[in-house]
């Protein structure tokens, strides 16, 4: 370029910005399509496949066109690149505006059919229609994105093709580095701060800058061959492009067999590379959790590695005249490093770090000590195992495309076409690898065997590379006549032929595959999954499209459902309590509910609870995972084998998308039991848009019940989730299903509960009463006692919080790693004194009515539970395992701390019911824990006085008054006791 090296560097900068925008689009589109078509692996795969195929096809088509135009006007490719970027920006605007409104079209093209199990699954036509929509919407823009690479390659690689081929490596590296930056910034900075739409607008602006900058540079009229040496053409017999084309030099290029062979090699490389990316995502979701930060960081590491590899390839091309042998070695080392990385991966170190964090969390003596770890600490925690397993393979992947071009680029007039062909082959192979790995290999073969298949494919890719290197190394092997100038270049690029050690890297690759075959078949999975807890053993384990599903059993507790090594649901008593309450409580608030939808089957607790209500005619279950549903029979003892219940209808679909497909006013209850709330994609079931959709599907007196495990996320995130709910359901209430496993219930009409209605419903629905009784929820007092916060309390607490929306899914960014154990229930949402706002008929003159007698004491005890520190919680759980009960309740025994205040409250409760002996026992236990408690000294003294034990009563009351002279009631009681003592002394 006559414009000089400064302008060339500026062009690289523009292409870096283009790389940032490209990954922003991809990340955002996957999310938005998930909200429209359902957060399924199919939806994500469609977007990625269309995106990458568009890139590949666009690069080839643009490369062929650029070659033709370059022959007559070398500056045209740069000008075209500028217009491509501006057109991408315009299309980006259109897509950003259209995508959120595709839900109507989604419903029109989606339908169900019944499978062999009797479950409803999406028809093949539904998937075809989704692909057609994605193709229609994304193909034009992705074709242009792909074309930008070959346009710049065509513009920058001029007369000295073999010398300037390193510019291909630099372009590829710069663009990939931009993609890595875009990936990291999107999920770690841009979307959390700005939201999806504004992030897309940034990408659009970057395309605009790149386009305008390129057009400005093109006006400087660069010359076609400015980088060659003055004597380069004479020394190598070069001709101008126009002369070469007129004299038929292209014919010599077409005789070369290297292009199809290298294209095949790069296709297999892409197949293995992106297939391994799918496996790495599964592997790290097992070891590190399915957090958005884990996926974003892993993709960033891969892209950084690829970009660094491309830079490395550019440097090597300066120093080596044999790119074929380099490519053969690099591809061989990719196999070795990939297998070595998976072999070395072990979750033990991760588990130890997390266990240490859990220990510190549980030892916290105040809730103020429950601060989330720093972002940098979480980032480093996730990054370490990724670098060890993925860093080197990703680096080696980056060498493939540049070295492939170095092998086949020898003619100036076909640079764009050849580069486009290699890029198309590589991306087509990558798409095939991702689909085969995700939909065939993982569910059929599992993680380890899938890696074997992919690495065998990579090993097969060595064969065409070897063939090209062999042909180049043997100058006598010339079955066709080629032009003399081509032969000169051919010989100079090879040097002296094969290195004597060319076979060494492939031999190591084959040896590593042999060693891999000798590993136990479950080696990788066993080292990735966390070890079971004490007294817990695995009953069953299987791999599916979405996850590894495990069923475990713990002695004395029950069974757990684990996906990718992380607990999803359980039959443990406390788990059953909140899961069953999700259905029981709202259904008991209705006279004759008939239809319910449960989103997220888990182990079937919520679904089974809904079927116990006799008026229920239909319970729909919407769940993404066939693998989870296939394991329902392992929990039949507690779920009643509910999937065989004729009233239960199963839909294998994203719950939100299933709801979109239903007509308005369909359900009496929509109950949600999603995966852990910090996981990627789960926010679509907690956003304002989802709740608005759910409200339209409720009947006039219907309810939505939503699981809210506030302890899993920071306080700010929990408040954001509450804000999105109460903004749509002003009539709402927050309950505790099991301590910090909270339940949000929203109503279309009125939220208040009638204790007499609860009593009547429990009396009429015997199976429901029996189910709740075993969970210590069998009375109106216990049900109303679940109360945590009223609609007023929730609205006030969440007023300043950022609501969770589709555009800004803030809950996915509060937790970035397994180190983040969340915080306590936000204190601002807990106000038990407002229980009358939810249950106004529970009180008469501020005293509980008979049907909820003892409610005040019950809430006082639970108030202590909600304020308990993690250290107290650990002691409570240990005591509960030994059968601890409070006031006859196993639930209270499992959550209420053993404190002086608790025993004091119990004593007051017993005393108010005339049970003085029990009251005295509780007051004495309170004094053992806090001997100087003025209120307890007073209460115990008064209780003993009522029993006639005046001497001890007087001593206790004196101590109480000494510690709290302001307590006039205690002083009066002391005066009364002293007066009685004097009377006894006078009249013994």
Secondary structure, DSSP 4 states (H G I P E B T S, - for coil): -TT-HHHHHHHHHHHHHHHHHHHHHHHHHHHHHHHHH-SSHHHHHHHHHHHHHHHHHHHHHHHHHHHHHHHH-TTHHHHHHHHHHHHHHHHHHHHHHHHTTTHHHHHHT--EEE-TTS-EEE-HHHHHHHHHHHHHHHHHHHHHHHHHHHHHHHHH--SSHHHHTHHHHHHHHHHHHHHHHHHHHIIIIIHHHH-HHHHHHHHHHHHHHHHHHHHHHHTT---TTTTS-TTHHHHHT---HHHHHHTTTHHHHHT-SHHHHHHHHHHHHHHHHHHHHHHHHHHHHHHH-SBHHHHHHHHHHHHHHHHHHHHHHHHHHHH-S-HHHHHHHHHHHHHHHHHHHHHH--THHHHHHHHHHHHHHHT-SSGGG-PPPPHHHHHHHHHHHHIIIIIHHHHHHHHHHHHHHHHH---GGGHHHHHHHHHHHHHHHHHHHHHHIIIIIHHHHHHHHHHHHHHHHHHHHHHHHHHHHHHHH-TT--SS---HHHHHHHHHHHTTSS-TTHHHHHHHHHHHHHHHHTS-TTHHHHHHSPPPPTTEEEEEEEE-SS-EEEEEEETTTEEEEEETTEEEEE-SHHHHHHHHHHHHHHHHTSSS--EEEEE--TTSHHHHHHHTSTT--EEEEEES-HHHHHTGGGGHHHHTTGGGSTTEEEEES-HHHHHHHSPSS-EEEEEE--S-TTBTTGGGGTSHHHHHHHHHHEEEEEEEEEEEEGGGS-HHHHHHHHHHHHHH-SSEEEEEEETTEEEEEEESS-----HHHHHHHHHH-HHHHHHHHTTT--SHHHHHTTEEE-HHHHHHHTTTSPPP-SS--GGGTS--STT----PPPGGG--GGGHHHH-GGGEETTEE-GGGTTHHHHHHHHHHHHT--HHHHHHHHHHHHTT--BTTBHHHHHHS---HHHHHHHHHHHHHTT-HHHHHHHHHHHHHH-TT-HHHHHHHHHHHHHTT-HHHHHHHHHHHHHH-TT-HHHHHHHHHHHHHHHHHHH--
